[in-house]
Amino acid sequence: MNDASAPFDAAVIGGGPAGLAAAIALAESGARMALIARRAPYADNRTTALLGNSVDLLQRLEVWSRCEDQAAPLQTMRLVDDTGRLIRAPEVRFSSLEIGLDQFGYNIQNRVLMAALEVRAAELSNLIRFDAEADAITPGDASVSIGTGDGKSLSARLVVGADGRQSLSRKAADITVRRRDLNQAALTFNIAHSRPHRNISTEFHTPQGPCVFVPLPGNRCSVVWVASPKETERRLAMSDDELSDAAEAQSHSILGRVRVEPGRNLFPLAIETPGRFAQHRIALIGEAAHVLPPIGAQGLNMGLRDAADIAEIAGQAMSLGEDPGSSTVLARYQSARRADVTSRLVAIDIANHSLLSDFLPTQSVRAAGLHLIGAIGPLRRLAMREGLAPSWRSR
């Protein structure tokens, strides 16, 4: 099985959560798989809110049982208008019990999730790991040739590009990307606090963007604070005591006394969409396929849906004797992902724009929309279900 001279059925390039999930799912479908990703300690303290189908996928892949005890359930989500404007939206609360769920999902540290994915990947005998980065990707008529940084060569009938924003896979597939900077940045960090969060995620809407406090196990939360780049840089430079006080003030002390934990990350925000999701035997997933601001916890959840779709579509094709990298199979993946990704990007962009706008009619429409969602049960339940995953998805 370690012979890399024969073509693999598929190769995943990139070892983040979406890439590992795709590699595991494809291997479980019976494909002879290559994973090309350098092993590196996942050192930062970022977290992900895994919603709905993402947890279901991880359960199917035998990953979730290995990390569930280190995740916090998300049972209630609050949206609070903290803009101080003349026209403000009412507070809206979403409860998972209202749509028959014990929780919407779970918040988990990325390094915990990654460790569970790595362990599961290592158990699969038909998943061969190349501990290196791909430095050459050349699509051909029957397969894609891949060269690694440590001098190895291999080929695969299908390549899954999970190699992030500066994707070499996307470049090899000759897929263009449209990028729009948002003139916003996100500061992420974790906090300990004196009062219990009661599994409630609270998102404060400020004039510069949202600030969300997402439960972690114990009396802890992860914080994603979106603002102008200048303001975000200022907060990044604060001492622990200063940032703790600022976070407590922004939370209106709902969590009691706040203490910032070590580790902060700053990310400029942008929206990126590809011209296509697949071409020339290469399918894109995760941030190689789409980049969006951290609003509504959609980023990695969309990446995991990418992974689930390409694994299912390619797996079904192989079971029928089809070439998993053929243009016909890639067209099915393109069709499966286009509507989902486009609808999410548009919804998030509109929500972000309406929050930032100083135009009174826009503020009025936003306030009225949130009022209707909060007041009308069927509309609120529809919003909750759509927030977890598109209702029209069959998977």
C-alpha positions as CSV (number, residue, x, y, z in Angstrom):
1,M,0.0,0.0,0.0
2,N,2.9,2.4,0.4
3,D,3.8,2.2,-3.3
4,A,3.2,5.7,-4.7
5,S,4.1,4.7,-8.3
6,A,0.6,3.5,-9.2
7,P,-2.1,6.3,-9.4
8,F,-4.1,6.9,-6.3
9,D,-7.9,7.1,-6.7
10,A,-7.7,10.5,-5.0
11,A,-5.3,12.8,-3.2
12,V,-6.1,15.5,-0.7
13,I,-3.6,18.4,-0.5
14,G,-3.8,20.2,2.8
15,G,-4.2,18.9,6.4
16,G,-6.6,21.3,8.1
17,P,-9.9,20.1,9.5
18,A,-11.7,20.1,6.1
19,G,-8.8,18.4,4.3
20,L,-8.5,15.6,7.0
21,A,-12.3,15.1,7.0
22,A,-12.3,14.7,3.2
23,A,-9.4,12.3,3.2
24,I,-11.0,10.1,5.9
25,A,-14.4,10.2,4.2
26,L,-12.9,9.2,0.8
27,A,-10.8,6.5,2.4
28,E,-13.9,5.1,4.1
29,S,-15.6,5.0,0.7
30,G,-13.0,2.5,-0.3
31,A,-10.7,4.8,-2.3
32,R,-7.0,4.4,-2.4
33,M,-6.1,7.7,-0.8
34,A,-3.1,10.0,-0.5
35,L,-3.0,12.8,2.1
36,I,-0.2,15.4,1.3
37,A,0.1,17.6,4.4
38,R,3.0,18.4,6.7
39,R,2.5,17.3,10.3
40,A,2.7,20.4,12.4
41,P,1.6,21.1,16.0
42,Y,-1.7,23.1,16.0
43,A,-0.6,25.6,18.5
44,D,-3.1,28.4,18.5
45,N,-6.2,28.5,20.7
46,R,-8.9,29.3,18.0
47,T,-12.2,27.5,18.3
48,T,-15.0,26.4,15.9
49,A,-18.7,26.3,16.5
50,L,-19.6,23.0,14.8
51,L,-23.3,23.1,13.7
52,G,-25.8,20.5,12.7
53,N,-24.5,18.4,9.9
54,S,-20.9,19.0,10.8
55,V,-21.3,17.0,14.0
56,D,-23.2,14.3,12.1
57,L,-20.3,14.0,9.6
58,L,-17.8,13.7,12.4
59,Q,-19.9,11.0,14.0
60,R,-20.0,9.0,10.8
61,L,-16.3,9.3,10.4
62,E,-15.7,8.0,14.0
63,V,-14.1,11.2,15.0
64,W,-16.6,12.9,17.3
65,S,-16.5,10.3,20.1
66,R,-12.8,11.1,20.5
67,C,-13.3,14.8,21.2
68,E,-16.9,15.3,22.3
69,D,-16.1,15.5,26.0
70,Q,-13.9,18.6,25.3
71,A,-16.7,20.5,23.5
72,A,-19.4,22.8,24.9
73,P,-23.0,22.4,23.7
74,L,-24.6,25.5,22.1
75,Q,-28.3,25.5,23.2
76,T,-29.3,29.2,22.9
77,M,-28.1,32.0,20.7
78,R,-28.7,35.6,21.5
79,L,-28.5,38.6,19.1
80,V,-28.1,41.9,20.9
81,D,-28.2,45.3,19.2
82,D,-25.4,47.2,20.9
83,T,-25.0,49.9,18.2
84,G,-26.5,52.8,20.4
85,R,-28.3,54.1,17.3
86,L,-31.6,55.8,17.2
87,I,-33.1,52.8,15.3
88,R,-32.1,49.5,17.0
89,A,-33.2,46.0,16.5
90,P,-34.9,44.1,19.4
91,E,-33.0,41.3,21.1
92,V,-33.6,37.9,19.4
93,R,-33.1,34.6,21.1
94,F,-32.9,31.3,19.3
95,S,-33.4,28.1,21.4
96,S,-32.5,24.7,20.0
97,L,-35.4,23.1,21.9
98,E,-37.8,25.1,19.7
99,I,-36.8,23.0,16.7
100,G,-36.5,19.7,18.6
101,L,-32.8,19.7,19.1
102,D,-30.9,19.3,22.4
103,Q,-28.3,21.8,21.0
104,F,-27.5,23.6,17.7
105,G,-24.0,22.2,17.8
106,Y,-20.8,22.4,19.9
107,N,-17.9,24.8,20.3
108,I,-14.5,23.1,20.3
109,Q,-10.9,24.2,20.2
110,N,-9.5,23.5,16.8
111,R,-6.4,21.8,18.1
112,V,-8.6,19.3,20.0
113,L,-10.6,18.6,16.8
114,M,-7.4,18.3,14.8
115,A,-6.0,15.7,17.2
116,A,-9.1,13.6,16.9
117,L,-9.0,13.8,13.1
118,E,-5.3,12.9,13.0
119,V,-5.8,9.8,15.1
120,R,-8.7,8.6,12.9
121,A,-6.8,9.2,9.7
122,A,-3.8,7.2,11.0
123,E,-6.1,4.1,11.5
124,L,-7.1,3.8,7.9
125,S,-4.8,1.4,6.0
126,N,-5.8,2.7,2.5
127,L,-5.0,6.3,3.5
128,I,-1.3,7.0,2.9
129,R,0.2,10.1,4.5
130,F,2.9,12.1,2.8
131,D,4.4,14.3,5.5
132,A,5.3,17.2,3.2
133,E,3.9,20.0,1.2
134,A,3.0,19.8,-2.4
135,D,5.2,22.0,-4.5
136,A,4.1,21.0,-8.0
137,I,0.6,20.0,-9.3
138,T,0.2,19.2,-13.0
139,P,-3.2,18.1,-14.3
140,G,-3.2,15.6,-17.2
141,D,-5.8,13.8,-19.2
142,A,-5.9,10.7,-17.0
143,S,-4.5,11.9,-13.7
144,V,-2.8,14.7,-11.8
145,S,0.9,14.6,-11.1
146,I,2.0,15.8,-7.7
147,G,5.5,16.6,-6.5
148,T,6.3,17.1,-2.9
149,G,8.8,19.3,-1.2
150,D,10.9,16.3,0.0
151,G,11.3,15.0,-3.6
152,K,8.5,12.4,-3.9
153,S,6.2,12.1,-6.9
154,L,2.8,10.6,-7.1
155,S,-0.4,10.8,-9.2
156,A,-4.1,10.7,-8.5
157,R,-7.2,10.6,-10.7
158,L,-8.8,13.2,-8.4
159,V,-7.1,15.9,-6.4
160,V,-9.0,17.6,-3.5
161,G,-7.5,21.0,-2.9
162,A,-7.7,21.9,0.8
163,D,-4.6,24.1,0.8
164,G,-6.1,27.4,2.0
165,R,-6.3,30.9,0.7
166,Q,-3.1,30.8,-1.3
167,S,-4.1,27.5,-2.9
168,L,-1.6,25.9,-5.2
169,S,-4.3,23.4,-6.2
170,R,-6.6,26.3,-7.3
171,K,-3.7,27.8,-9.4
172,A,-3.0,24.4,-11.0
173,A,-6.7,24.0,-11.9
174,D,-6.6,27.5,-13.5
175,I,-9.5,28.7,-11.4
176,T,-9.7,32.4,-10.8
177,V,-10.8,33.9,-7.5
178,R,-12.7,37.1,-6.8
179,R,-11.6,38.9,-3.6
180,R,-13.2,41.8,-1.8
181,D,-11.6,43.3,1.3
182,L,-14.1,44.3,4.0
183,N,-12.0,47.0,5.8
184,Q,-12.6,45.0,9.0
185,A,-10.5,42.7,11.1
186,A,-11.3,40.0,13.7
187,L,-9.5,39.6,17.0
188,T,-9.9,36.2,18.6
189,F,-9.1,35.1,22.1
190,N,-10.4,33.0,24.9
191,I,-11.6,34.1,28.3
192,A,-12.4,32.7,31.8
193,H,-15.3,34.3,33.6
194,S,-16.9,34.1,37.0
195,R,-20.5,33.5,36.1
196,P,-21.7,30.4,34.1
197,H,-22.5,30.9,30.4
198,R,-25.4,28.4,30.6
199,N,-24.6,27.2,27.1
200,I,-25.7,30.5,25.7
201,S,-23.8,32.1,22.8
202,T,-24.3,35.9,22.8
203,E,-23.5,38.1,19.8
204,F,-23.4,41.8,20.4
205,H,-23.9,43.9,17.3
206,T,-21.7,47.0,17.4
207,P,-21.3,49.8,14.8
208,Q,-18.0,48.3,13.6
209,G,-19.1,44.6,13.5
210,P,-20.2,41.8,15.8
211,C,-18.6,40.7,19.0
212,V,-19.6,37.1,20.0
213,F,-19.0,35.2,23.2
214,V,-19.2,31.5,22.5
215,P,-19.3,28.9,25.3
216,L,-16.4,26.5,26.0
217,P,-16.3,23.8,28.7
218,G,-16.4,25.2,32.2
219,N,-16.7,28.9,32.9
220,R,-14.9,29.8,29.7
221,C,-15.8,31.4,26.3
222,S,-14.1,32.0,23.0
223,V,-14.4,35.6,21.7
224,V,-14.5,36.8,18.1
225,W,-14.5,40.6,18.1
226,V,-14.9,42.3,14.7
227,A,-14.0,46.0,14.3
228,S,-12.1,48.3,12.0
229,P,-8.5,47.2,11.4
230,K,-7.2,50.2,13.4
231,E,-9.4,49.5,16.4
232,T,-8.6,45.7,16.3
233,E,-4.8,46.5,16.2
234,R,-5.3,48.8,19.3
235,R,-7.0,46.0,21.2
236,L,-4.4,43.5,20.1
237,A,-1.8,45.7,21.7
238,M,-3.6,45.9,25.1
239,S,-2.3,44.3,28.2
240,D,-4.2,41.3,29.5
241,D,-5.8,43.4,32.2
242,E,-6.8,46.1,29.7
243,L,-8.3,43.6,27.3
244,S,-10.0,41.8,30.1
245,D,-11.7,45.0,31.2
246,A,-12.6,45.8,27.6
247,A,-14.2,42.4,27.0
248,E,-16.1,42.6,30.3
249,A,-17.5,46.0,29.3
250,Q,-18.4,44.8,25.8
251,S,-20.2,41.8,27.4
252,H,-22.1,44.2,29.7
253,S,-20.8,41.9,32.5
254,I,-23.3,39.2,31.7
255,L,-20.5,36.7,32.4
256,G,-19.3,38.4,35.5
257,R,-15.6,39.1,36.0
258,V,-13.6,38.3,32.8
259,R,-10.0,37.2,32.6
260,V,-8.3,37.0,29.2
261,E,-6.3,33.7,28.6
262,P,-3.0,33.7,26.8
263,G,-3.0,33.7,23.0
264,R,-4.6,36.2,20.6
265,N,-5.0,36.1,16.8
266,L,-5.9,38.9,14.3
267,F,-7.3,38.3,10.9
268,P,-8.1,40.9,8.2
269,L,-11.6,40.1,6.8
270,A,-12.4,39.5,3.2
271,I,-14.9,37.7,0.9
272,E,-13.4,35.4,-1.7
273,T,-15.3,33.3,-4.2
274,P,-13.9,31.1,-7.0
275,G,-14.9,31.2,-10.6
276,R,-15.5,27.5,-10.3
277,F,-15.4,24.9,-7.6
278,A,-13.7,22.2,-9.7
279,Q,-11.8,21.9,-13.0
280,H,-9.1,19.8,-14.6
281,R,-9.4,16.9,-12.1
282,I,-9.1,19.2,-9.1
283,A,-12.0,20.0,-6.7
284,L,-11.6,22.8,-4.1
285,I,-12.8,22.7,-0.5
286,G,-12.5,24.9,2.5
287,E,-10.7,28.2,2.2
288,A,-9.3,27.2,-1.2
289,A,-12.9,27.4,-2.3
290,H,-14.4,30.3,-0.3
291,V,-13.5,32.8,2.4
292,L,-16.0,34.7,4.4
293,P,-16.2,36.8,7.6
294,P,-16.7,35.0,10.9
295,I,-20.5,35.7,11.1
296,G,-22.9,33.0,11.8
297,A,-20.2,30.3,12.3
298,Q,-20.4,29.4,8.7
299,G,-16.7,29.1,7.6
300,L,-15.5,25.6,8.7
301,N,-19.1,24.3,8.6
302,M,-19.2,25.1,4.9
303,G,-15.7,23.5,4.5
304,L,-17.0,20.3,6.1
305,R,-20.0,20.3,3.8
306,D,-17.5,20.6,0.9
307,A,-15.7,17.6,2.2
308,A,-18.8,15.5,2.7
309,D,-20.1,16.4,-0.8
310,I,-16.9,15.6,-2.7
311,A,-16.4,12.3,-0.8
312,E,-20.0,11.2,-1.4
313,I,-20.0,12.2,-5.1
314,A,-16.6,10.7,-5.9
315,G,-17.3,7.6,-3.8
316,Q,-20.6,7.0,-5.6
317,A,-18.8,7.4,-8.9
318,M,-16.1,4.9,-8.1
319,S,-18.7,2.4,-6.9
320,L,-20.3,2.6,-10.4
321,G,-16.9,2.2,-12.1
322,E,-16.6,5.9,-13.0
323,D,-13.5,8.0,-13.0
324,P,-13.7,10.2,-9.9
325,G,-11.8,13.0,-11.5
326,S,-13.8,13.1,-14.8
327,S,-15.5,16.3,-15.9
328,T,-18.9,14.6,-15.3
329,V,-18.1,13.9,-11.7
330,L,-16.6,17.3,-11.1
331,A,-19.8,18.9,-12.6
332,R,-21.9,17.1,-10.0
333,Y,-19.7,18.6,-7.3
334,Q,-19.9,22.1,-8.9
335,S,-23.7,21.8,-8.9
336,A,-23.8,20.5,-5.3
337,R,-21.7,23.4,-3.9
338,R,-22.6,26.4,-5.9
339,A,-26.0,27.2,-4.5
340,D,-25.0,26.5,-0.9
341,V,-21.8,28.6,-0.9
342,T,-23.4,31.5,-2.9
343,S,-26.4,31.7,-0.7
344,R,-24.3,31.8,2.5
345,L,-21.9,34.4,1.2
346,V,-24.8,36.6,0.0
347,A,-26.7,36.3,3.4
348,I,-23.6,37.0,5.4
349,D,-22.6,40.0,3.3
350,I,-26.0,41.5,3.6
351,A,-26.1,41.0,7.3
352,N,-22.7,42.6,7.7
353,H,-23.5,45.5,5.4
354,S,-26.8,46.2,7.2
355,L,-25.0,46.3,10.6
356,L,-22.3,48.7,9.4
357,S,-24.6,51.0,7.4
358,D,-25.4,54.5,8.8
359,F,-28.2,54.8,6.3
360,L,-31.4,55.1,8.3
361,P,-33.6,53.2,5.9
362,T,-31.1,50.3,5.9
363,Q,-31.1,50.3,9.8
364,S,-34.9,50.3,9.7
365,V,-35.1,47.3,7.4
366,R,-32.6,45.5,9.6
367,A,-34.5,46.2,12.8
368,A,-37.8,45.3,11.2
369,G,-36.4,42.0,9.9
370,L,-35.0,41.0,13.3
371,H,-38.3,42.0,15.0
372,L,-40.2,39.7,12.6
373,I,-37.8,36.8,13.2
374,G,-38.1,37.3,16.9
375,A,-41.9,37.7,17.0
376,I,-43.1,35.1,14.4
377,G,-42.4,31.5,15.5
378,P,-42.5,29.8,12.1
379,L,-40.1,32.4,10.7
380,R,-37.8,32.1,13.6
381,R,-37.7,28.3,13.3
382,L,-37.0,28.5,9.6
383,A,-34.1,30.9,10.3
384,M,-32.7,28.5,12.9
385,R,-32.9,25.5,10.5
386,E,-31.4,27.4,7.6
387,G,-28.6,28.6,9.9
388,L,-27.6,25.0,10.6
389,A,-27.7,23.8,7.0
390,P,-29.6,24.5,3.8
391,S,-33.0,22.8,4.1
392,W,-32.9,21.7,0.4
393,R,-29.8,19.6,0.9
394,S,-30.6,15.9,0.6
395,R,-27.4,15.0,2.6
